[in-house]
Amino acid sequence: MTTFKTVMSTLAALGFALSIAQDATAQDKLKLAIGQRGNWDTSVSEIGTRLGIFKKHNLELEMLYTQGGGETQQAVLSNSVDIGVAGGIMGALSAYSKGAPIRIIGAETTGAKDLYWYVKSDSPVKALKDLQNHTVSFSTNGSSTHGVVNAFIKENSLKIRPTATGGPAPTLTQVMSGQIDVGWAAPPFGLPQLDKGEIRVVATGNDTQTFKGQTVRLLITNTSVLQNKKAVIDRYMAAYRETVDAMYASDAAIKAYADFVGIPEAIAKRTRDDFFPKEALDPDKIVGLDAIVPDAVALKYTAQPLTKDQLAELIQIPPRK
């Protein structure tokens, strides 16, 4: 009987130890809604997964791609996902001002050099002033592209017809078929057409005072997710920062991105080096709030400026460790 008890005790102890080991190595799962599949800036989570960085932080990511920041934000607000990647900053300010359960956990992109508006090569449109009375595309309501188009209108006193066209691929189809006058895109999309002279750039996001040098896209979450999964969100941000560092330090990141998007590594490198300086992807700084907050009022995203206390509640970036 003593021997039997000893054996059973040993087995029980072994089972308990295995259970602890399994719990220690279990990966927490996060569901992400990501605007615009294939952009360099929106590929941080994908590249980090391919490089094993998120796994190292015991995270498993389920990534769903949307047509733009508006769809991404809606997925967050409805609690369909844990984190939204590349939500527009104006959309976030608007949602918060109306009492929506949204929190900012990081900057996704600062500056708008990557966003460009283009026409067919034979279009009479040559510059921003020529957009008058033309149809001009953006992705979805509340997205960064929507904000830039609104800024084009306000800053240049333009009368144009803003039109939601979704992602870069359907937008290009609509431009080339004549359904819309001015399309939008972000590298690497459109680079082959630009190189062949099939389309011409007429403006970029940096042609607006509203968005030049300011944070335009965000990492966002629902207030309930932040309350219930704060430790997991903190680990996600740690892995995110580590991935951004790797994206500018290794050829492995370029290869992972090229494989993901299905483009040559040379195009992948050109996309990074020509359009996305590393500081543009710094998740720790929301840049330009002194201008962004009043601009949100001027562009009718918020009825009045958010206060410092409101911004402190809205912006809750996990500290870097």
N, C-alpha and C positions, 0 to 999 in steps of 0.2 A: 504493500500500500504506500509505503514511504517512497519507494522508487517511482511508483505511478504518479504520486503527487509532484515529485521532483521533475519528472518528464513534462507533466502538464504545465507546471510553473515556468519551465524553460521555454516551452512552445508559446505560452502566453506572452512571455517577455520578448521573444523573438518577433511575434506578431505585432506587438506594440512598437518595437523598434522600427520594423518595416513600415508601419503606418506613419510614424514620425518622419521617416526618410521620404516617403511618398509625398507627404504634405509639404516638406521642405523644398522639394523639387517641382511641385505642381506649378503650372503656369497660370497666372491670372489672365482672363480673356477680356479684351476691350474691343468694342465695335466702333468703327470710325466711318464717318461720312466725309468724303474728300472731294472738293470741287476740282473739276478739270483733270482727268487722268492724263498723266504723261508730262505735265509741266515739271520743270526741275524743282521748283520750290514745293510743289505738292507731292513730290516723290520721296520725301524724307522717311516716312514710315515704311514705304516699300523697300527702299535701299537699305535702311537699318535692319529690316527683317531679313533681307538677302545676305547681309553681312554678319548676321547672327547677333547683332547688338541688342535687339529687344529680347531675344531669347536669354541672353546673358543676364538681363534684368528680370527674368522670370515673367515675361509678358508674351502673350499670343494675340496677334492683331487680326481682326476680321475687317477688311477694307472694302467699303462700298463707294462707288464713284458717282458723282452727281454732275449736272450740267452747269452748276455755278454756285456762288455763295448763298443765294437765296434759298435754293433747295437744301443746301448743307445746313443752314441755320434752322430751317423748318424741321429737319430730322432731329436736331438737337432739342428744339423746343417741345417736340412731341414725345421726347424720351425714346425715340426709336434707335438712337445710337448713344454711345458714351461721350464721344469727342467729335467735334466738327473741325475739319481742317480747311483753311482758306475761306472762312466766312468774311464778308465785307465789313469794314469797321463802321460804316454809316448804318448798315443794317443792324448791327449789334447795338449801337447807341439808340436807334429807333425802338428796337424791341424792348430794351431795358426801360426806356422812358415810359413805355406803355404797361409796365409791370410784368413783362415776360420773365420766366425763370432762367435767365442766361447769365453766365459768368465767363470772363476772359481769362484764360490760363496761359496765354503766351502770344507774342507777335508771330505771325507767319511770314509776312513779307513787308519790308519797309522800302518805300520808293515804288514807282510805277513804270520804270524804264522797260520792263519786260512786256507790258501790255501795249499793243499797237493797233492802229486802225488803218485800213488799207482799201484800195479800190482796184478795179481792173486797169490794166496798163493803158487802155484807150479812153479812160474816164477823163472828163474835163476838170475834175476835182484835183487840185494840186496842193492845197493847204487847208488849215482849219477854217479860214474865212470863207472857203468855197463850199463848206458843208451846208450853207443856208438852203433851206427847203428840200433837203435830201433826207432819205431814210438812213439812219445810223444805228448800227447794231450794238447790243450788249447781251450778256448771257442770260441772267435771270434777275428779277426784282430784288433789290437789296444787296446785290453783288458788288464787288469792287469795280467791275466794268460799268455797271449802272451808275455808280457814283462818279466815275470819270466822265461819262457822257453828260450827266447833269452838270458837272463842273464846266465842260466845254460850252454848254448852253449859257450858264450864268456868267462866266468870265468873258465870253465873246459876244454876248447879246445875240445869240443865234436863234433862229426859228427852224428847228429841225424836227424830224419825226423819229424819236427813239423807238427802237423795235427789239423785243427780246427774241433772240435767235438760237439760244442754247450754246452748245460748245463750239470750238473752232471748226470742226469738220462740217456740221450742217450749215454753219455760217458761210463757209467758203462756197458750198454748193449754191446757196441763195445769192451770193454775190456774182458768181460766174454765170448763173442762169438769169441774172437781171431782176431777181425778186427784191433785192435790196441794193442800195447804192454803195454803202460803206460797211465793210465787215470789220470784225475784231479778231485778234489771235494773240498767242503768246508762244515764244520759241519752246521746243523746236518746230512746232506746227507752222507751216507757211514758208519756212526757209527755202525749200526747193523751188517753190513758186516765185519767191523773191529773186533767187539766183538766176532763174530762167527769164525773168522780166515779165512774168505773166500778171503780177500784181505789183503795186507801188505803195509804200508807206506814206500816209499823209499826216499822221500825228501819233504821239505816244502818250502814255499816262503822265509822263514828266512834262508835257506841254501845258499842264494845269498847275496853278499855284496851290490849289487845294491839296493835291496829292504828291507833288514833287518833294522828295526827301521825307515824306511822312509815312507812318505805318498805314497800309491799305488793307491788309488781310490778317486774319487772326486765327488762333486756336481757341475754340470755345467749348463749353460744356453746359449741362443743365445744373441748376443749383442742387437738385436732389442727388445727382451723380457725384458732385463735389463733396457733398456731406457724407454719402455712404461709401465712397471709394477714394477718399482723399489720399491714402497711402499709395494706392495703385496709380492714381493720377500723378503723384509726385515721382514715382518710378518711371512712368511714361515720359515725363518731361526730362528726367535725367538721361534716359536713353535717347530721346530726341536731340538733346544738346550734343551728346557723344556722336550721334550720327552726322549732325551738321559739321562737326569738326572733321570727321572721316571723309565727308563729301569733298572737302577742299584739301585733303592731305594724301589721298591715295588714288592710284589708277584703278584699284578694285572697285571703288565707288562709281567711277566713270563706266567701267565695264558692266556693273550691275544695272546702272541706269539705261545704258544702251540696249542691253538685253531686255529689260522691262518694256521699253518703248518700241523696240524693233528698229533702231536706227544705227548707223555706223558710229563707232566710238569717236571719230573726228567731229561729227555733228554734235554728239553729246558734250564733248569738251568745249566746242564753240558756244553751245547754249549756256554752259556754266560761265565760261570766261568772259563772254561778250555781253551777257545780259544780267547775270546774278552775282555781284560781288558778295563775298561771305557776310559782310555786315548786313546785307539785305535780309538774310535769313536768321539774324540774331533773335531768338525767342524771348529774350529777357527785357527788351525795351520797347515800350509803346511810344513812338517818337511823334512829336508835333501836336500833342493834345491841346496846347494853347490855341492853335489854329483850327484843329479838327472840331472841337466842341462848338465854337461859334459858326463854323461852316455847316455843321449838321443842322443848325437852326436856319441858316440862310438857304440851304437846299431843301428845307422842309422835311428833314428826317426826324427832328425833335421840335416840340413846340417852344421849348426854352432851354437854355444851356444847362447841362448837368453840373451839379455842384461838386466840390472836392470830396465831400463825404459820399456822394453817389458814385463817383468814379472809383473811390477806394473800395466800395462794396462790389462794384462791377468787375474791377480788374484785380484778380487774385492769382498772380503768377507764382508758382511754387519757387522758393528760394533755391539758388544754385548751391550745391553742397560740394 
